[in-house]
C-alpha cells in the first residue's frame, strides 16, 4: 500500500551474504541427496549381486560384464565388485570363527599309486611345508596323482593356505609334467578378440577325436580389462604390449613365462598370451613392484580384492603349475605358486565363474567325461568342447 506521503514502499533486498548462504545450503542439500541416492543404489546393487551370486554365479558374472559395465562404466563396476568381495571376505572371517572349514574337496578321490603302472614325473613331489601357518588339514601340501582314465598320471594335485591371516583361503594346485604333455590355447568366441575378431572357442575337432585330451583351464582377462595380447597359431587376436607377463608356448620346447619388453621370443612359437604384470620373476615375488600400479582401469582396486583368482607358473625344469582359490590377492596367489616350485608366474582370470580347471576322461570315438578340479568350481567341460566365449588352455598327451 502507498504510504501516507504517497511514496511507494521499496521491497527490501536480500543481502548477498544471505543469498550465498541459501545457495550453499541448496547445493549442500542436493549433494547430500545425491550422495544418499548413490549410497542407496550401491547398497542395492551389492545386495542384488549377493542374491544373484547365490542363485546363479554365471548369470551374476554376465550381469556385471554386460549390464553394469556398459551403464555405469568399468571403474564404477569394479568399485562395486570390490565392495561386494570385501563384504564377502568379512563374512568368511565370521563364518570361519564359528564353523571351521573342511579341506578342499577334489572331485576325484585319490587312489593308491601302487595299483597303477609306474610312471615318472620330472618335478619334485616333496610335501609343501613352507606355508605351515596353521595346523595342517589331512593331505594339505601332499601331492597326489590325477588320473584321466588310464594308468598314466602326468598331473599331480594338492592344496595349500598361503595367507597367514585367512585360514579359509585355500589354493588348489596342479603340477603338469610337460615331458609327457603338450599345451595350446583357444581364443573364445567373444574374448579376447571381440565380436570383430572371434576365435573358435572350443578344443579343435582333431584333438577331440584323438582321445588324447587331458585337461583344460581358464585363460586371461577380457579385452576391455586391459587389451592384453593373444596370438594363437599365427593369428593375432590382440597385439602384444610391452611390460606384461607373457606365457609363450612352443612347438617342441617347454613353455616359458617372460616379462615382455619387445624382445624376440624365439623360434617355433605356437601361442602367446599376456595378462598383467609378473607375479614371480626368477624366483622372486614381484607383486609389490611399480608395474602393478601402472595398469589400466584401476588395477590397484582389483589388486586389493579378496576374490577367486587363478595363475600359471613355470618351474626351473619347464613344467607348469596351475593355482586357483578363493579369498586371494596377487601376493598370496604368488606365494602359493612359489611354494609349489614355480620360478616365473603370472595371474590368469579372476572371480568365481571365470576360474576353472576341467579334467577330461576319454570314452573313445572323440567322446569324454569331464569334471572340475574341485567341487566348488564351475564345470566348463561342455563349453570347452562345444564353444565358449572366453579363451582357455588345453592339455593333450604327447
Order of alpha helices (4+ residues) and beta strands (2+ residues): alpha-alpha-alpha-alpha-beta-beta-beta-beta-alpha-beta-beta-beta-beta-beta-beta-beta-beta-alpha-beta-beta-alpha-beta-beta-beta-alpha-beta
